[in-house]
């Protein structure tokens, strides 16, 4: 039986069942915030009959194109809604969704309640063009920045003033299309259902013609498209820069030309320690101090302050990326971070693992092959489970001889279930073609190919090295020297000298330093290290023991490549599942 390459859609229940099997030996040592429910505040009741005092639109006003410049000239025919603050509006529209403390406090600040815990009418200060509320909100991924904070602030602002404008921009079209726009659309639909059709909309542009107000959303990396947004008459402008970590300096400069701004919000999950948002933090008022109007106010919101973010998700991020990785610091701890040390795998990590290896586990075969085409070394490494069991190195320009030599070295595993990862760069392609003719099933890898995790890695080479880095940090593998192989010194020298390339030149993603730069700096060519990493790229520590009634049963997570191999040999007997981490199956088998 052959499993088709087209993935099958798993149900939510199947995915949750799959996740429940994952057990990670990781402590949430940095859990330092609480998922606190927002304080209860007595808010004044809104009387819709009082708010919606309307008259007939004039013929001239109704004929204007409200989506193409006509809105600023339309005749206002209604008084603003008397929502004192966005929390009051949210409570009326979404009574089943309780705000977290940080969401509550931020939305109250938008309305002018600048002192935490002080929410009486006399505590409210005026926010206007002379007294601007400026927020730097660095929040963990999935915390509710768009769904609650941006959406509630924007809709409230458009409804509670005459000719108010909310202008939201980002460098990410996906962000505005799949996060910001749906959140605002959902909330404005609630308004229309509650009060009648106040909002009239096209995609990314929501208007309130009776108030002359609007919410406009766009993504751009062209500074020219970010200019020209100014207040209309007595109305104000709420400027929101979404995912501000990735917005370029020239876009910030363009938006700084907008006039009539009353609210200035930079909202983002954090990134590297650079850029306009990061620089503004240095001179900002820091939470938990009170807000000072006209000064930037910085607040950091961790995943632990958001009850809906599951502990299992946090543990998975820790396990995959490491507690101190830039990715973890960003998506969980909401911290700006770069790698302080350019070395990918430090000597300290190597020595700790070398001196304290884990037990040998697993029987699956992984082969890694790095080819130099006769220049540097050709290198091959074979592992069984988490242990290197064979390695070979040679120099040979003749591709026929090289392929024969490799075939001979790997012959013992030719009829086994293996995953064969090989460097597909340069002259090595001809050797791989000949190996394929000899019957080898090869996964061709190129360092410059797109990474599977495109959010963090510029290319596949960086992702391969990071994967092995995490295996070593978690003590999941046995370094070859612990089992008597002879190439340990040279391998170690190559592994601990590999560097990341500077983030400034890689779109903020991690990429390997070019080999020619490493060699020019006196560092060795990482041929053996690349073969070692390719060998372990297919290794996933997948043995998990789970309770099953009165007995214990071994379960496995298995890679797509292993899955297809087992399907071809008839050993697969459970349905393929799709999760947000890729294709897996849960299976019991005696042959893995």
Beta strands, then each sheet from edge to edge (+ up, - down):
strand 1: 133-139
strand 2: 165-170
strand 3: 200-202
strand 4: 205-208
strand 5: 213-219
strand 6: 237-242
strand 7: 261-268
strand 8: 285-286
strand 9: 296-301
strand 10: 365-370
strand 11: 378-384
strand 12: 387-394
strand 13: 418-423
strand 14: 442-445
strand 15: 543-548
strand 16: 551-556
strand 17: 577-579
strand 18: 582-584
sheet 1: 3+ 4- 5+ 2+ 6+ 7+ 1+ 9+ 8+
sheet 2: 12+ 11- 10+ 13+ 14+
sheet 3: 15+ 16-
sheet 4: 17+ 18-
end
